[in-house]
Amino acid sequence: MKTEILKMLRESEGYLSGQQLCEQLGVSRTAVWKTIGQLKEEGYQIQAVRNKGYRLVQGADVITRAELVSSLDSAWAGSNLVYYDRTDSTNTRARQLAEQGAPHGTLVVADSQTAGKGRRGRHWEAPDGTGIWMTLILRPEFEPQRASMLTLVTALAVSDAIRSLTGLEAVIKWPNDIVCGGKKVVGILTEMSTEAEWIRYVIVGIGINVNMDGFPGELGKTATSLKLELGRGVKRSPLVAAVMNAFEKYYALFETAGDLSGLVDTYNLWSANTGRQVRVLDPAGEYQGEALGIDSQGALLVKCSEGEVKSVISGEVSV
Ligand code: BTN
């Protein structure tokens, strides 16, 4: 019932009477009153005025199942939601759920992670109540070689959502880090399970630093949060919803083309690398060149000093 009440309060222009809530939900006034009380305890500011009813003054930045379900309005991404107050890693949970048959579009969200996973086996710092830690389960019907493109689709979706919700210039550092003011604000970890020539599932883990006031030690030199960049806090649940909507938009373009051709221009527009000098940390030897942007397969095209254009498929580049 919390979810429904939150949704109705959010969608109502002014006050919503207790009577309207009771009738629409088919419950007693006491039940409505109790649920409003619970929401207040969770941090929502709900004004109750005699003869008028209830009004949501300000939505608190809580991430709960009810908050998320009442915020999400995407067609399929996130329509099956699995929520944890605290878990080890949403990627680990998502893998387990996918093994148990969780459907395409299942979204696993946690308010805190105790063993967040980063790329290359690194630990991902995921403190309580300040970030978005979530993993989307996908069951795409294409061959495993294309799965890495999903990471770029995700980076585009997350950067788009951050830009439209906060106005910050969130740009993508190829292939999938999102940076604001030169520091990392989002990390994406894509994992896959395959069998013979087909994908069983792909899980896309997304970590967004939202409301941290600072980062410990060395991390502070490279990491930032939306709050630090904006100078004010950001509500997390509308951002989760915006990411899911943007993901659906870009995923549809990707699915139709079977590659990134429909997304190349937008990706390159928001890529921090395009037109800049990059150093490619190739295991066969480092080299430098000008990044020209990505191609339809997601490779970064780098023009070396001799004029040769190299295609970087994997690995890291530094700006
Ligand atoms: C990176 O190293 O840049 C990738 C970090 C990915 C972190 C996210 S947080 C949600 C999801 N669960 C995890 O354990 N990792 C990803």
Residues whose N, C-alpha, C, O or C-beta is under 5 A from the ligand:
A	BS01	BTN	S89 T90 N91 A115 G116 K117 G118 R119 W124 W133 M134 G187 I188 L189 G205 I206 G207
